[in-house]
Amino acid sequence: MHIQPLPPQPAEPPDGDADRVVVSQLQRERGPELYAFARRLGLSSEAAEDAVQEALMRLWMAIDAGGPIAKPDSWAFRALYRVCMDNHRWHRRVARLVERLRPATERSVAPTVVDHVTVWDAVDQLPKRQRAAVYLRYRADLPYEEIGVVLGIQAVSARSTVSRALDRLGHLLSKEDFR
């Protein structure tokens, strides 16, 4: 009698590989939205790429540390938001330092606002939190509960922030600059 060997059973990936799978899948599925979110928050193309990688690395480390992460995509958007805000704070500090070190005769006036034509250009004129909320709602298609998690506010506040942003957009788009 000849016994047939059992076919190989798929092994569960080691913890490190499971982390990699979650992060890789998130990068594939949400990478473009994460990058665009960072751009909408005012980062340059290169800085946005770095910020997305930093957010994904933080996600990987959090998963690896065993922290319970129910919604990795919301977690990544929130981490990215924090990375972007850290980036802005750092640039503001550097700009203040440079301004203090620059001789008074070299100080210049802020550049004028360029005319914009599209709605998303108008969105870029909103305050950071409103800009982020509008992007998360209408580009990343997140519900208000997840927007609240990303921005660190209650869902009702997220809804209110989007509402105020839309009111402000209406005013911006009715101005001559946006016709």
N, C-alpha and C positions, 0 to 999 in steps of 0.2 A: 504494500500500500504506500502510495506517494502522497505526502502532505504538501499542499500548496502554501507557500509563505503568504502572510497577510500583506496587502499593499501598504506602502509606507503611509502613516497617518501624518497629516499636516501638524507640525509642532506649533505650539503657541509661541509667538515671538517673545524673546526675552524683553524685560521691561524697557531697556534702552531702545530696542527696535520698535516697541509699541509707541514710545514717545516720538520716535522718528516718523512713524506712520501718521500719527495725529498731526504733527507739525507739517509734514510734507503735503498731506491732503489739504490742510487749511491753506497752505501757501498756493497750491494749485487752484483751489476753489475760490478763495477770497483775496489772493495776492493782488490782482488789479484794483479791487476796491480799497484794500489797505493802502496801496501806493497812492491812489487818487485821493484818499482821505488825508494822507499826510501832505499832499500837494495843496489841497483845499485849506489846510491849516497853515499854509504859507511857507512851507519848506521848498527849497530848490529841488530839482530833479535828483541830484546826487544825495542831498541830505534826506530826501524822502525815501530813497532806496535804503540808505543806512538805517533810518528810523524803523522801517518795516523789518529789516533783518534783526535789529535790536529787540523789537517787540516779539518776533518769533523766537528769538533766543531766550527771552525772558519766559515765554510760554513753555518752551522745552524744559528750562530749568525748574519751573514750577511743577510741571508734570513729573519730572524726574525726582523732585523732592517729595512726591507723594501727596501734594495738595489736591483737594477735591476741586476739579474744574468741570462744572456741569455743561457749560457752553463755551468751548474753546474759541469760537469766532468772536463772541462778545468780549471774552477775556482779552483776546488779541487786539480788538479795536480800543478797548480801554487802556491797555498797555501802550499802544501806539499813540493814543491821545496824550498820555503822560510823557512819553518820550518826546513828542513834538513840543509840548509845553516846556519841558526841561530845555530843549534846544532853543526855544524863544527866550527863555530867561537867561540862558548863557549868552546869547547874542546881545540881549539888552545890556547885560553887565559889561560885556566887552565894548559895546558902542559907547556906554557912559564913560568908561575908562579912557577910550580913545578921544572922546570929546573933551574930557578934562585935561588930557595930555597935549591936545592940539593947540597951537597958538591961536589967540583970539582972532587974528586977521584971516585965518584960513577957514573959520567956521562958515558954513554955508546954510542956505535956507533949504527946507525940505522940498523934494521934487513935487511938482503939481500932479494932480490926479489925471490919469489918462482917460479919455472917453472910452466907454465900454458899450458893446452892442448886445451881448447875449445875456440871458438870465443868469447863467453860472458866473459870468463876470460880475454881475450885480451881487450875487451871493458872496463873492470874494470881498465885497465892500462891507459886509456885515461884521459885527463883533465876533470874536473867535468862537465863543460858545454857541451863538446863533448859527454861525457858519457851519460848525461841526454838527449841530443838531439837524440842520436842513440836509446836509450831506448824508448823514446816517439814515435819515428818514426816506429821502427820495432817490439816493444813489445806491446805498448799501441795503435799502429796503428792510431796515430793522424796525421792529415794533417799539412803541414808546417805552415799554418796560426795559428792553435791552439798551435803548438809547440812554435811559436813566442810569443803568449800570455802567455804561461806557463813560459817561460824563460825571458820574459820582453824584447824581441827583435823583429825586423821586420821579416816578413815571409821570405823575401829574405835572411836575415842573418841566419835564422834557416836552410834554405836549404844549405847555404854556410857552416855552422857549421857541418851539417851532412856530406857534401861532404869532408871537411877537415878531419873529423873523419874517414871516410871510407878510405881515402888515408893513414892516419896514421895506421889504422888497417892492411892495406895491407903490410906496412913495418914491423909492429910488427909480423904479422903472417908469414912473409918470413924469420924472424930470426930463428936461431937454437933453441931458447927457445920454440918456438911455433910449431915445426914440430912434 
